Amino acid sequence: MFLAVAVAALTFGVWRWFWRPTLPNHDLMLAFYLVLLSAITVSAFAVNTRFRGGLIGATVFGVAYLACILRGGFGVKSYQDALVFGRDVNLGLALLLVSFLLSQLCAMLFWSKSDATG
């Protein structure tokens, strides 16, 4: 529990430190997206994870969204591009949660216990 509180406090501290209210903050939002995607991807590799199906689904969606929609963060040249990019990152973060929940539901419905154990 202490580690979870420390991670949350550090995340909000970094977010607040680098947040600029007059700018679109697309770099900060992309960094937050990449940190979250990295944590989800590493968690999906654990064999005995309870939510493994959801994590794998969220990882696949997150990488595809990063490649197809966000284009890896490249291509932001103007203020308007940065605003659109920031909106797209927020949409991607929301859809990561939807993807996780849908993938977990599918895993619970279609994977039997014998498939999960080998």
C-alpha angles and dihedrals in degrees: 000000000000090000092051091051091047092050092048093048092048092048093051090044093054091044092052094043095055100032113114112193094205096051131066091242093214093155092055093047092049090050090051090049091050093048091051092046091049092051091048092048094050091046091052091062093064107105100209098043115139093217098040095129092053093046093051091049092048090048093052092047093045095052093044091049091049091051100040107032106020094034090214092298095294124127102049103135107146140035090255091052089052091052092051091045091051091051090049092051091052090049090049092052091051092047091049088065092046090048092051093050094046093046091049091050091050091047091051092048101042108027116079124207091253091056091053095050097045 
